[in-house]
Amino acid sequence: MSLVLPSELVVDRFLPTVRAMLATRLAERGLTQREIAAELGVTQAAVSKYVGGESGGDDRFRDDPETVATVERIADGLDGGEMDGYDALAELLSLVRSLEDRGPICELHEEEMPELQGLGCDLCVRGLDPDVRAERDVLANVRTAARTLASIPGMADYVPNVGTNVGMCLPQPRDETDVAAIPGRIYAMGGRIEIPANPEFGASKHVATAVLAATAVEPEVRSAINIATDDDLLEAARTIGIDPLEFDADYEDRGEHLRARFDERGAVPRVAYHRGAFGIEPATYVFGVTAVEAADLVEALLETAAT
């Protein structure tokens, strides 16, 4: 693992780019290279390189509207005397905090540390606290589960026309924004499973409804995966000791209906299904304590159905 601090990226990539942008803007306003060097706290030789376009830098910052606006504001302030070094520093520190919050600095950080990708990392903004760790763990679990589904032989045959999704909620979820899933759903194409994006919270109302219904009855059951209803898979569930629960597809409040059916059973079944209705595709939900557990159960069902 490559351990890279966001502050390293600020020093190595952000600061040289912004200095070059400021030097150019101040030169355009008529300041001499010596005056610019004094304002920026760099040598006149450095300013010459900045103004001559020899400083390199990162286009992500040059093209970022917030960075451009901040640089223009600082350049105007320094040129007009409304700002001093303290004011300019305050503007830049505020900009850095903003760019660390899912901005270009965050993007660069994920490139330097691929382990952060898809985790919704916001350590720079919120720090390491229990809530952040819980969110990170859920996102990582959903991502692993999605990859597991993609690796299951024959899985593409059990992806509904509306797509498959895998969802997992935080402990004690309040609503669907506390359920992580794959944006745009998982779909089959040419016999392969395609995962269009990394998981996000609030990405799927459909699977979130099933997850929230399950965890309301059994708090430890925090994940669900939807697949196509298939008699061979239902029989496979019975073979491995699971009694699938059938529920009605045509209802007004799916969440309430599922909770009522789970209450009648006295527990959340690991497999629940419906046969569809007018305009509603038949669907089966596979539940688990975690997303990975639910994905492993899907794999076991497919393997059992194939034997």
Helices and strands as residue ranges (DSSP letters): H 6-9, I 10-14, H 15-28, H 33-40, H 44-51, H 59-62, H 65-80, H 85-100, H 104-112, G 114-116, H 123-126, H 130-151, G 155-158, E 166-169, G 176-178, E 179-181, E 187-189, E 192-194, E 200-201, H 205-217, E 223-228, H 231-239, E 245-246, H 254-265, E 271-274, E 283-288, H 291-306
